[in-house]
Amino acid sequence: MSDDLPILSPSEARILGCLIEKKELTPDVYPLTLNAALAAANQKTAREPVMALEQTEVHRGLKLLEQKGLVRQMFGSRVERYEHQMAQRFSLTTPQTALIGLLLL
């Protein structure tokens, strides 16, 4: 099973954790736009360590997470939006997904 687990960079882990967090805490704005993902990743509260990612880094991280099957880009709106695929990819319950999200932040 460990062979199936993707290796995440620190920025990928932060971005994925933010997507998981925002799905539960702010479902009205989820899936997240690139700008919302950038703001969440660089948030100064409830983040350790505090990061200062650039928009290009977040965009690249989202694309890499998409290639790993952990994030899906949503189409149909005026702007690209992204949602995590953790529960589907690993058959996780909502509490399990939330715990992983906290650990990633």
DRENTORKOL-3810 file (N, C-alpha, C; in nm, 4 decimals):
REM DRENTORKOL-3810
@n.u->0.0823; n.v->-0.1198; n.w->0.0000; ca.u->0.0000; ca.v->0.0000; ca.w->0.0000; c.u->0.0862; c.v->0.1253; c.w->0.0000
@n.u->0.2005; n.v->0.1240; n.w->0.0681; ca.u->0.2820; ca.v->0.2446; ca.w->0.0750; c.u->0.3340; c.v->0.2858; c.w->-0.0620
@n.u->0.3442; n.v->0.1911; n.w->-0.1569; ca.u->0.3871; ca.v->0.2256; ca.w->-0.2917; c.u->0.2840; c.v->0.3128; c.w->-0.3623
@n.u->0.1594; n.v->0.3044; n.w->-0.3208; ca.u->0.0522; ca.v->0.3819; ca.w->-0.3828; c.u->0.0400; c.v->0.5219; c.w->-0.3251
@n.u->0.1068; n.v->0.5494; n.w->-0.2158; ca.u->0.0958; ca.v->0.6798; ca.w->-0.1513; c.u->0.1895; c.v->0.7787; c.w->-0.2186
@n.u->0.1355; n.v->0.8899; n.w->-0.2668; ca.u->0.2211; ca.v->0.9876; ca.w->-0.3348; c.u->0.3080; c.v->1.0646; c.w->-0.2362
@n.u->0.4252; n.v->1.1020; n.w->-0.2812; ca.u->0.5149; ca.v->1.1879; ca.w->-0.2043; c.u->0.4777; c.v->1.3322; c.w->-0.2368
@n.u->0.4581; n.v->1.4128; n.w->-0.1332; ca.u->0.4185; ca.v->1.5526; ca.w->-0.1520; c.u->0.5303; c.v->1.6462; c.w->-0.1092
@n.u->0.5497; n.v->1.7503; n.w->-0.1857; ca.u->0.6412; ca.v->1.8573; ca.w->-0.1451; c.u->0.5730; c.v->1.9377; c.w->-0.0350
@n.u->0.6458; n.v->2.0195; n.w->0.0386; ca.u->0.5817; ca.v->2.1031; ca.w->0.1411; c.u->0.4706; c.v->2.1925; c.w->0.0842
@n.u->0.4921; n.v->2.2491; n.w->-0.0330; ca.u->0.3881; ca.v->2.3356; ca.w->-0.0901; c.u->0.2671; c.v->2.2543; c.w->-0.1350
@n.u->0.2879; n.v->2.1357; n.w->-0.1897; ca.u->0.1752; ca.v->2.0504; ca.w->-0.2282; c.u->0.0947; c.v->2.0090; c.w->-0.1056
@n.u->0.1645; n.v->1.9739; n.w->0.0032; ca.u->0.0955; ca.v->1.9357; ca.w->0.1266; c.u->0.0113; c.v->2.0514; c.w->0.1792
@n.u->0.0666; n.v->2.1723; n.w->0.1773; ca.u->-0.0072; ca.v->2.2894; ca.w->0.2247; c.u->-0.1309; c.v->2.3139; c.w->0.1380
@n.u->-0.1150; n.v->2.3092; n.w->0.0078; ca.u->-0.2267; ca.v->2.3347; ca.w->-0.0837; c.u->-0.3358; c.v->2.2305; c.w->-0.0639
@n.u->-0.2983; n.v->2.1041; n.w->-0.0561; ca.u->-0.3961; ca.v->1.9975; ca.w->-0.0366; c.u->-0.4669; c.v->2.0130; c.w->0.0979
@n.u->-0.3918; n.v->2.0429; n.w->0.2029; ca.u->-0.4527; ca.v->2.0662; ca.w->0.3342; c.u->-0.5514; c.v->2.1808; c.w->0.3312
@n.u->-0.5190; n.v->2.2858; n.w->0.2588; ca.u->-0.6090; ca.v->2.4011; ca.w->0.2475; c.u->-0.7375; c.v->2.3649; c.w->0.1744
@n.u->-0.7265; n.v->2.2871; n.w->0.0677; ca.u->-0.8467; ca.v->2.2451; ca.w->-0.0048; c.u->-0.9385; c.v->2.1626; c.w->0.0853
@n.u->-0.8786; n.v->2.0722; n.w->0.1623; ca.u->-0.9576; ca.v->1.9897; ca.w->0.2544; c.u->-1.0241; c.v->2.0778; c.w->0.3596
@n.u->-0.9480; n.v->2.1684; n.w->0.4190; ca.u->-1.0004; ca.v->2.2573; ca.w->0.5230; c.u->-1.1146; c.v->2.3442; c.w->0.4703
@n.u->-1.0936; n.v->2.4058; n.w->0.3567; ca.u->-1.1929; ca.v->2.5003; ca.w->0.3046; c.u->-1.3209; c.v->2.4306; c.w->0.2607
@n.u->-1.3115; n.v->2.3047; n.w->0.2178; ca.u->-1.4336; ca.v->2.2319; ca.w->0.1815; c.u->-1.5265; c.v->2.2203; c.w->0.3018
@n.u->-1.4697; n.v->2.1954; n.w->0.4183; ca.u->-1.5507; ca.v->2.1775; ca.w->0.5386; c.u->-1.5896; c.v->2.3092; c.w->0.6044
@n.u->-1.4986; n.v->2.4071; n.w->0.6048; ca.u->-1.5236; ca.v->2.5312; ca.w->0.6789; c.u->-1.5940; c.v->2.6391; c.w->0.5981
@n.u->-1.5725; n.v->2.6418; n.w->0.4677; ca.u->-1.6354; ca.v->2.7440; ca.w->0.3827; c.u->-1.6903; c.v->2.6797; c.w->0.2551
@n.u->-1.7890; n.v->2.5920; n.w->0.2702; ca.u->-1.8399; ca.v->2.5210; ca.w->0.1524; c.u->-1.9048; c.v->2.6126; c.w->0.0482
@n.u->-1.9449; n.v->2.7330; n.w->0.0890; ca.u->-2.0080; ca.v->2.8252; ca.w->-0.0055; c.u->-1.9104; c.v->2.8780; c.w->-0.1101
@n.u->-1.7804; n.v->2.8744; n.w->-0.0840; ca.u->-1.6803; ca.v->2.9218; ca.w->-0.1807; c.u->-1.5939; c.v->2.8071; c.w->-0.2342
@n.u->-1.6349; n.v->2.6855; n.w->-0.2073; ca.u->-1.5603; ca.v->2.5674; ca.w->-0.2513; c.u->-1.6295; c.v->2.5078; c.w->-0.3721
@n.u->-1.5585; n.v->2.4591; n.w->-0.4698; ca.u->-1.4154; ca.v->2.4469; ca.w->-0.4909; c.u->-1.3468; c.v->2.5829; c.w->-0.5006
@n.u->-1.2167; n.v->2.5840; n.w->-0.4724; ca.u->-1.1420; ca.v->2.7092; ca.w->-0.4640; c.u->-1.0858; c.v->2.7525; c.w->-0.5987
@n.u->-1.0839; n.v->2.8831; n.w->-0.6184; ca.u->-1.0133; ca.v->2.9406; ca.w->-0.7325; c.u->-0.8641; c.v->2.9411; c.w->-0.7012
@n.u->-0.7838; n.v->2.9716; n.w->-0.7999; ca.u->-0.6398; ca.v->2.9827; ca.w->-0.7780; c.u->-0.6097; c.v->3.0903; c.w->-0.6748
@n.u->-0.6764; n.v->3.2050; n.w->-0.6846; ca.u->-0.6525; ca.v->3.3133; ca.w->-0.5882; c.u->-0.6940; c.v->3.2737; c.w->-0.4472
@n.u->-0.8050; n.v->3.2019; n.w->-0.4337; ca.u->-0.8492; ca.v->3.1571; ca.w->-0.3014; c.u->-0.7524; c.v->3.0536; c.w->-0.2444
@n.u->-0.7016; n.v->2.9654; n.w->-0.3293; ca.u->-0.6030; ca.v->2.8667; ca.w->-0.2839; c.u->-0.4739; c.v->2.9357; c.w->-0.2410
@n.u->-0.4342; n.v->3.0390; n.w->-0.3133; ca.u->-0.3154; ca.v->3.1167; ca.w->-0.2774; c.u->-0.3333; c.v->3.1829; c.w->-0.1411
@n.u->-0.4484; n.v->3.2466; n.w->-0.1206; ca.u->-0.4755; ca.v->3.3127; ca.w->0.0076; c.u->-0.4778; c.v->3.2111; c.w->0.1217
@n.u->-0.5389; n.v->3.0957; n.w->0.0988; ca.u->-0.5457; ca.v->2.9926; ca.w->0.2027; c.u->-0.4069; c.v->2.9380; c.w->0.2357
@n.u->-0.3262; n.v->2.9160; n.w->0.1341; ca.u->-0.1921; ca.v->2.8612; ca.w->0.1564; c.u->-0.1026; c.v->2.9588; c.w->0.2318
@n.u->-0.1235; n.v->3.0873; n.w->0.2108; ca.u->-0.0403; ca.v->3.1892; ca.w->0.2754; c.u->-0.1041; c.v->3.2478; c.w->0.4011
@n.u->-0.2169; n.v->3.1917; n.w->0.4435; ca.u->-0.2855; ca.v->3.2377; ca.w->0.5644; c.u->-0.1884; c.v->3.2347; c.w->0.6821
@n.u->-0.1972; n.v->3.3339; n.w->0.7671; ca.u->-0.1013; ca.v->3.3453; ca.w->0.8781; c.u->-0.1503; c.v->3.2806; c.w->1.0074
@n.u->-0.2800; n.v->3.2480; n.w->1.0162; ca.u->-0.3327; ca.v->3.1811; ca.w->1.1351; c.u->-0.3591; c.v->3.0344; c.w->1.1021
@n.u->-0.3457; n.v->2.9500; n.w->1.2017; ca.u->-0.3707; ca.v->2.8059; ca.w->1.1894; c.u->-0.2822; c.v->2.7411; c.w->1.0835
@n.u->-0.1608; n.v->2.7915; n.w->1.0674; ca.u->-0.0659; ca.v->2.7355; ca.w->0.9709; c.u->0.0722; c.v->2.7278; c.w->1.0357
@n.u->0.1357; n.v->2.6132; n.w->1.0228; ca.u->0.2713; ca.v->2.5965; ca.w->1.0757; c.u->0.3490; c.v->2.5085; c.w->0.9799
@n.u->0.4505; n.v->2.5580; n.w->0.9176; ca.u->0.5012; ca.v->2.6953; ca.w->0.9246; c.u->0.4191; c.v->2.7888; c.w->0.8359
@n.u->0.4273; n.v->2.9175; n.w->0.8641; ca.u->0.3662; ca.v->3.0173; ca.w->0.7765; c.u->0.4474; c.v->3.0179; c.w->0.6478
@n.u->0.3783; n.v->3.0168; n.w->0.5351; ca.u->0.4468; ca.v->3.0140; ca.w->0.4058; c.u->0.4156; c.v->3.1410; c.w->0.3285
@n.u->0.4983; n.v->3.1712; n.w->0.2314; ca.u->0.4776; ca.v->3.2856; ca.w->0.1420; c.u->0.4925; c.v->3.2358; c.w->-0.0014
@n.u->0.3934; n.v->3.1599; n.w->-0.0459; ca.u->0.3979; ca.v->3.1030; ca.w->-0.1800; c.u->0.3554; c.v->3.2071; c.w->-0.2831
@n.u->0.4131; n.v->3.1982; n.w->-0.4004; ca.u->0.3753; ca.v->3.2837; ca.w->-0.5131; c.u->0.2617; c.v->3.2160; c.w->-0.5902
@n.u->0.1897; n.v->3.2940; n.w->-0.6679; ca.u->0.0786; ca.v->3.2396; ca.w->-0.7456; c.u->0.1258; c.v->3.1287; c.w->-0.8399
@n.u->0.2421; n.v->3.1463; n.w->-0.9003; ca.u->0.2935; ca.v->3.0430; ca.w->-0.9909; c.u->0.3239; c.v->2.9129; c.w->-0.9167
@n.u->0.3702; n.v->2.9227; n.w->-0.7919; ca.u->0.3981; ca.v->2.8030; ca.w->-0.7118; c.u->0.2696; c.v->2.7284; c.w->-0.6782
@n.u->0.1652; n.v->2.8030; n.w->-0.6426; ca.u->0.0372; ca.v->2.7400; ca.w->-0.6095; c.u->-0.0226; c.v->2.6764; c.w->-0.7343
@n.u->-0.0156; n.v->2.7455; n.w->-0.8465; ca.u->-0.0690; ca.v->2.6898; ca.w->-0.9713; c.u->0.0054; c.v->2.5615; c.w->-1.0083
@n.u->0.1372; n.v->2.5642; n.w->-0.9989; ca.u->0.2179; ca.v->2.4453; ca.w->-1.0277; c.u->0.1838; c.v->2.3324; c.w->-0.9296
@n.u->0.1684; n.v->2.3665; n.w->-0.8020; ca.u->0.1320; ca.v->2.2662; ca.w->-0.7020; c.u->-0.0027; c.v->2.2030; c.w->-0.7298
@n.u->-0.0994; n.v->2.2835; n.w->-0.7702; ca.u->-0.2319; ca.v->2.2306; ca.w->-0.8040; c.u->-0.2234; c.v->2.1357; c.w->-0.9231
@n.u->-0.1452; n.v->2.1719; n.w->-1.0221; ca.u->-0.1296; ca.v->2.0865; ca.w->-1.1409; c.u->-0.0591; c.v->1.9555; c.w->-1.1050
@n.u->0.0422; n.v->1.9616; n.w->-1.0190; ca.u->0.1110; ca.v->1.8395; ca.w->-0.9758; c.u->0.0181; c.v->1.7505; c.w->-0.8936
@n.u->-0.0619; n.v->1.8110; n.w->-0.8069; ca.u->-0.1590; ca.v->1.7342; ca.w->-0.7283; c.u->-0.2643; c.v->1.6714; c.w->-0.8193
@n.u->-0.2997; n.v->1.7420; n.w->-0.9243; ca.u->-0.3944; ca.v->1.6875; ca.w->-1.0216; c.u->-0.3334; c.v->1.5658; c.w->-1.0920
@n.u->-0.2065; n.v->1.5739; n.w->-1.1288; ca.u->-0.1380; ca.v->1.4610; ca.w->-1.1925; c.u->-0.1296; c.v->1.3404; c.w->-1.0993
@n.u->-0.1228; n.v->1.3652; n.w->-0.9692; ca.u->-0.1154; ca.v->1.2577; ca.w->-0.8699; c.u->-0.2532; c.v->1.2039; c.w->-0.8329
@n.u->-0.3581; n.v->1.2606; n.w->-0.8913; ca.u->-0.4936; ca.v->1.2144; ca.w->-0.8647; c.u->-0.5508; c.v->1.2614; c.w->-0.7327
@n.u->-0.4930; n.v->1.3661; n.w->-0.6745; ca.u->-0.5383; ca.v->1.4155; ca.w->-0.5446; c.u->-0.6258; c.v->1.5397; c.w->-0.5553
@n.u->-0.6229; n.v->1.6039; n.w->-0.6701; ca.u->-0.6994; ca.v->1.7266; ca.w->-0.6937; c.u->-0.7623; c.v->1.7162; c.w->-0.8316
@n.u->-0.8789; n.v->1.7779; n.w->-0.8448; ca.u->-0.9469; ca.v->1.7812; ca.w->-0.9743; c.u->-0.9810; c.v->1.9246; c.w->-1.0078
@n.u->-0.9529; n.v->1.9625; n.w->-1.1314; ca.u->-0.9902; ca.v->2.0957; ca.w->-1.1782; c.u->-1.1349; c.v->2.0914; c.w->-1.2236
@n.u->-1.2105; n.v->2.1923; n.w->-1.1831; ca.u->-1.3520; ca.v->2.2017; ca.w->-1.2184; c.u->-1.3674; c.v->2.2988; c.w->-1.3348
@n.u->-1.4515; n.v->2.2639; n.w->-1.4284; ca.u->-1.4783; ca.v->2.3496; ca.w->-1.5430; c.u->-1.6226; c.v->2.3969; c.w->-1.5384
@n.u->-1.6538; n.v->2.4974; n.w->-1.6183; ca.u->-1.7920; ca.v->2.5419; ca.w->-1.6292; c.u->-1.8168; c.v->2.6797; c.w->-1.5730
@n.u->-1.7249; n.v->2.7329; n.w->-1.4975; ca.u->-1.7413; ca.v->2.8686; ca.w->-1.4465; c.u->-1.6444; c.v->2.9603; c.w->-1.5207
@n.u->-1.6492; n.v->3.0861; n.w->-1.4901; ca.u->-1.5622; ca.v->3.1832; ca.w->-1.5568; c.u->-1.4160; c.v->3.1638; c.w->-1.5205
@n.u->-1.3895; n.v->3.1002; n.w->-1.4106; ca.u->-1.2522; ca.v->3.0863; ca.w->-1.3618; c.u->-1.2288; c.v->2.9410; c.w->-1.3200
@n.u->-1.1033; n.v->2.8972; n.w->-1.3314; ca.u->-1.0683; ca.v->2.7613; ca.w->-1.2893; c.u->-1.0920; c.v->2.7457; c.w->-1.1396
@n.u->-1.1449; n.v->2.6312; n.w->-1.1009; ca.u->-1.1636; ca.v->2.5984; ca.w->-0.9600; c.u->-1.1085; c.v->2.4590; c.w->-0.9362
@n.u->-1.0660; n.v->2.4355; n.w->-0.8125; ca.u->-1.0020; ca.v->2.3089; ca.w->-0.7787; c.u->-1.0659; c.v->2.2496; c.w->-0.6540
@n.u->-1.0811; n.v->2.1162; n.w->-0.6563; ca.u->-1.1314; ca.v->2.0441; ca.w->-0.5392; c.u->-1.0424; c.v->1.9230; c.w->-0.5136
@n.u->-1.0332; n.v->1.8847; n.w->-0.3865; ca.u->-0.9502; ca.v->1.7685; ca.w->-0.3530; c.u->-1.0266; c.v->1.6404; c.w->-0.3821
@n.u->-0.9537; n.v->1.5327; n.w->-0.3988; ca.u->-1.0102; ca.v->1.4011; ca.w->-0.4293; c.u->-0.9653; c.v->1.2957; c.w->-0.3282
@n.u->-0.9283; n.v->1.3394; n.w->-0.2081; ca.u->-0.8734; ca.v->1.2476; ca.w->-0.1079; c.u->-0.9718; c.v->1.1380; c.w->-0.0694
@n.u->-1.0954; n.v->1.1752; n.w->-0.0401; ca.u->-1.1935; ca.v->1.0764; ca.w->0.0047; c.u->-1.2168; c.v->0.9707; c.w->-0.1028
@n.u->-1.2287; n.v->1.0150; n.w->-0.2266; ca.u->-1.2533; ca.v->0.9220; ca.w->-0.3363; c.u->-1.1306; c.v->0.8348; c.w->-0.3647
@n.u->-1.0141; n.v->0.8945; n.w->-0.3641; ca.u->-0.8914; ca.v->0.8220; ca.w->-0.4005; c.u->-0.8569; c.v->0.7142; c.w->-0.2982
@n.u->-0.8782; n.v->0.7440; n.w->-0.1700; ca.u->-0.8374; ca.v->0.6513; ca.w->-0.0647; c.u->-0.9543; c.v->0.5940; c.w->0.0157
@n.u->-1.0774; n.v->0.6136; n.w->-0.0305; ca.u->-1.1975; ca.v->0.5629; ca.w->0.0377; c.u->-1.2003; c.v->0.6058; c.w->0.1842
@n.u->-1.1873; n.v->0.7354; n.w->0.2074; ca.u->-1.1841; ca.v->0.7908; ca.w->0.3426; c.u->-1.3208; c.v->0.8434; c.w->0.3836
@n.u->-1.3487; n.v->0.8360; n.w->0.5120; ca.u->-1.4682; ca.v->0.8993; ca.w->0.5667; c.u->-1.4403; c.v->1.0488; c.w->0.5829
@n.u->-1.5446; n.v->1.1258; n.w->0.6087; ca.u->-1.5270; ca.v->1.2696; ca.w->0.6301; c.u->-1.4350; c.v->1.2981; c.w->0.7485
@n.u->-1.4527; n.v->1.2317; n.w->0.8647; ca.u->-1.3596; ca.v->1.2571; ca.w->0.9760; c.u->-1.2147; c.v->1.2195; c.w->0.9426
@n.u->-1.1942; n.v->1.1111; n.w->0.8709; ca.u->-1.0584; ca.v->1.0721; ca.w->0.8324; c.u->-0.9958; c.v->1.1768; c.w->0.7400
@n.u->-1.0741; n.v->1.2246; n.w->0.6446; ca.u->-1.0247; ca.v->1.3270; ca.w->0.5523; c.u->-0.9915; c.v->1.4547; c.w->0.6277
@n.u->-1.0778; n.v->1.4936; n.w->0.7211; ca.u->-1.0539; ca.v->1.6151; ca.w->0.7997; c.u->-0.9253; c.v->1.6033; c.w->0.8814
@n.u->-0.9020; n.v->1.4881; n.w->0.9400; ca.u->-0.7799; ca.v->1.4674; ca.w->1.0183; c.u->-0.6554; c.v->1.4787; c.w->0.9300
@n.u->-0.6594; n.v->1.4181; n.w->0.8137; ca.u->-0.5461; ca.v->1.4297; ca.w->0.7215; c.u->-0.5255; c.v->1.5753; c.w->0.6823
@n.u->-0.6349; n.v->1.6471; n.w->0.6582; ca.u->-0.6239; ca.v->1.7890; ca.w->0.6247; c.u->-0.5540; c.v->1.8684; c.w->0.7334
@n.u->-0.5900; n.v->1.8429; n.w->0.8583; ca.u->-0.5245; ca.v->1.9124; ca.w->0.9702; c.u->-0.3763; c.v->1.8795; c.w->0.9777
@n.u->-0.3433; n.v->1.7547; n.w->0.9571; ca.u->-0.2029; ca.v->1.7141; ca.w->0.9627; c.u->-0.1215; c.v->1.7756; c.w->0.8488
@n.u->-0.1841; n.v->1.7967; n.w->0.7345; ca.u->-0.1140; ca.v->1.8563; ca.w->0.6209; c.u->-0.0885; c.v->2.0052; c.w->0.6394
@n.u->-0.1724; n.v->2.0709; n.w->0.7186; ca.u->-0.1550; ca.v->2.2146; ca.w->0.7381; c.u->-0.0372; c.v->2.2426; c.w->0.8285
END
